[in-house]
Amino acid sequence: MALTPVQEIHAYGRMRVTGASVTAIARAFAATEPHVYRGFALPNLPAPVLDALAAGEISFGRVAAIAVASDGALALEVLATERGRDYGASWIIARL
């Protein structure tokens, strides 16, 4: 059974805590190293952002863009604007 994106990013964190390198984590998940690095920032996002990712309402790339937000309130504001639309990561980053 495949992991959800939220489960995957939590798994990255668990592997990192045990001392796994980014390269090892990327290989274990057949992901790129930049993807793994972006995943490290995501567990710190507000729960509604991760819930939207888990529900498939927003993509991993868009959530990674929201992770650029300087605070949780801004992240939630951007999520509210992005949800149900397809603005894309570059649009999100430009608003932050």
C-alpha positions in Angstrom: 0.0 0.0 0.0 1.4 3.4 -1.0 1.9 6.1 1.5 -0.1 9.3 1.3 1.9 12.5 0.7 1.5 13.4 4.4 2.6 10.0 5.6 5.6 10.2 3.2 6.8 13.5 4.6 6.4 12.2 8.2 8.4 9.2 7.1 11.2 11.4 5.8 11.4 13.1 9.2 11.5 9.8 11.0 14.4 8.6 8.8 16.2 11.9 9.2 16.0 11.6 13.0 17.6 8.1 12.8 20.5 9.6 10.9 19.6 8.7 7.4 21.1 11.1 4.8 19.0 12.9 2.3 20.4 10.7 -0.4 19.4 7.6 1.4 15.9 8.9 2.0 15.5 9.9 -1.6 16.6 6.5 -2.8 14.2 4.8 -0.3 11.3 6.7 -1.7 12.4 6.9 -5.3 12.3 10.7 -5.0 14.7 13.5 -5.8 16.8 15.1 -3.1 15.2 18.5 -3.6 11.8 16.8 -3.1 13.0 15.3 0.2 14.4 18.7 1.3 11.0 20.3 0.5 9.3 17.6 2.5 11.3 18.4 5.6 9.6 21.8 5.9 6.1 20.6 5.6 5.3 19.1 9.0 5.6 22.6 10.5 2.7 23.9 8.4 -0.7 24.4 10.0 -2.9 21.3 10.2 -5.4 22.6 7.6 -2.7 22.8 5.0 -1.6 19.2 5.6 -5.3 18.1 5.7 -5.8 19.7 2.3 -2.8 17.8 1.0 -4.1 14.5 2.5 -7.5 15.1 1.0 -6.0 15.7 -2.5 -7.3 19.3 -2.6 -3.8 20.7 -3.2 -0.7 19.1 -4.6 2.7 18.5 -2.8 4.3 21.2 -5.0 1.7 23.7 -3.9 2.1 22.8 -0.3 5.8 23.1 -0.6 5.3 26.6 -2.0 3.0 27.5 0.9 5.8 26.3 3.2 7.7 29.5 2.2 5.1 31.5 4.2 6.7 33.4 7.1 3.8 32.4 9.5 0.9 30.1 9.9 -1.7 32.8 9.3 -0.2 33.7 6.0 0.0 30.0 5.0 -3.8 29.6 5.8 -4.6 32.7 3.8 -2.8 31.4 0.8 -4.4 28.0 1.2 -7.9 29.6 1.2 -7.0 31.4 -2.1 -5.4 28.4 -3.7 -8.0 25.8 -2.7 -10.1 24.8 -5.7 -8.0 26.7 -8.1 -4.9 25.9 -10.1 -2.7 28.9 -9.7 0.5 26.9 -9.2 3.6 27.1 -7.1 5.1 30.2 -8.7 1.8 32.2 -8.2 1.8 31.1 -4.5 5.4 32.1 -3.9 4.9 35.5 -5.6 2.1 36.2 -3.1 4.3 35.4 -0.1 
